[in-house]
């Protein structure tokens, strides 16, 4: 997988970024201010290695033994589940270059 867009509120991306980004990571994540503003949705472009790093760290952060607060663990689990649902639909036998649908995290009222 070359790239995928994570579409989420800026506040959500900053929560993800604070859990996942570390100074000495081999694969740096996009900046903290890349997503939308506040509750506005915006895309965050991730490469395959960045997505893998993010999902590994969100998985650990969502566990009950994590030092994260319950509301933080809920965000991490929600993003992890949404990404897994999109990735489960990707057919690895398809020709290369087919775009992967965006991972959308939208908890606003009236959203699905």
Secondary structure as GFF3:
##gff-version 3
##sequence-region A 1 112
A	DSSP	beta_strand	3	9	.	.	.	ID=ss1
A	DSSP	alpha_helix	10	20	.	.	.	ID=ss2
A	DSSP	beta_strand	41	47	.	.	.	ID=ss3
A	DSSP	alpha_helix	48	62	.	.	.	ID=ss4
A	DSSP	alpha_helix	70	88	.	.	.	ID=ss5
A	DSSP	beta_strand	103	104	.	.	.	ID=ss6
###
